[in-house]
Amino acid sequence: MAQITGVVTASHGGTEYSLILGMAGLARLQQEYGKDLAPLMAMFEEGQMPDFAVLLRVTELALQRHHPDADRHLADDLLAADITVAVRVINAAFEGLQAQGGQGGKGNGAKAGGNGARAGGKTKARKG
């Protein structure tokens, strides 16, 4: 069995959480937002305001594998403490797909960057 990659860690209230957006999570997002994940991909275009509902949903789904009892409030708290957690989870998911030879989104993947939302950096929404 292949080693699971793409795990992102986040801390809150003295507890460390492991988040991963695997195939089940990606499939759920496709069910909810369409096969092309348009609302998610649109956030990574230049000048687009992040869709906080989508970021929250990504965080909720990413908690489910290792923390099945986690609720919406924990996802909200993690995201409020570090909004880049959802972006890092998304980037890790698509990097994992690319490493396995999958497409991983449009072109070279769903790397966040256009609106300042990139892994390891601070997320800033640009003003219109």
N, C-alpha and C positions, 0 to 999 in steps of 0.2 A: 504494500500500500504506500502511496506517495505521501510525503510529509506535507502537512497542511501549512501553507504559507499565507501571508497577508493578514496576520493577526496584529491588531493595533491595541496598545494598552492605554488606559486612561485611569486616573485616580480621582476619587471623590470621597469625602468624609473619612479619610484614612484607609479606604479600601481600594485595591487595584482591580480593574475590570479588563477582561480580554474581549475585544470586539472583532468579529470577522463577518464579512459579507460573502458567503459561499454561494454555490449554485442555487440552493434553496432560496436564499435571500434575493438573489438576482432574479430568479423566476417569479418570486412574489412581487418584486418591483415591476416586472414586465406585466404581470396580471393587473396591477393597479394603475400603471402609468403608460402602458402600451409597449409593444415589442421594441421600439426604438428608444425607449426611456426618454422621450423628448423633454419633459420638465426637468429631468436631472441633467441632461446634456446642455440644455439652454443656459443653465447657471454658469457654465464654463466659457460662455461666449463673452467677448469684450463688452464691458459696461453693463452686464446684466446683474440685477439685484438677486441675491440668493433666495431661493424658495425655501423658507424656513420649515414649511410643512414637509417638504421632501427631505430636508436635512434631518428633521426629527424622525421621520419614518425610517430612513437609512440607519440612524442610531438605534432605534428600537429593534429593527431586524438584526443588526449586527450584535446586539446583546444576547439574542435568543439561544445561540449554540452553547455558550459557556455559562450563561446566567438565565435559565428559563423562567425563573420567578421574578425577573426584573420587570418593572412596570413602566408606563409612559412617563411617570414622574422622574424616575432615575435617568431615563434617556434625556429628558428635558434638563435635568440638573447637569449631566455630563456635557451636553451641548452648550448650555449657558456658561459653564466654567471654561470651555475651550471649544469654540465653534469649528476649529479645524479638525476636531475628532471625526466628524462625518466625512469631510474631504479626504482625510488620510485613509479612512476605511474604503471609500470609493476608489481612490488611487490604488490601494493595495489589492482590491478585488480585480481591477482591470490589469494591473501588472501581473497578477497571478495567472489570469487567462492568457496573456501574451506569452508568458513563460512556458505555458503548455501548448502554445501554437494556435491559440484561439485569436479571434479578431480583437476582442477587448474594446469594442466601441468603434467610433468613427476614426478612420485613418490610422494614426499611431496610438490610439487609446484615448481614454477620457481624462487625460491629465488636466487637472485644474490649473488655472493660471491667469486667464484673461481678466478676471475681476479681483485678482489678488488672493483668491482662495487656493492656496497651494499647500501641500504637506510641509510641515515644519515651519511655516511662516504664519504671520498673522493674517486673518481674513479681514479684508476691508471692502465694503460695498462702495462703489463709485457713485458719485452724485450725477444725476441726469445730465 
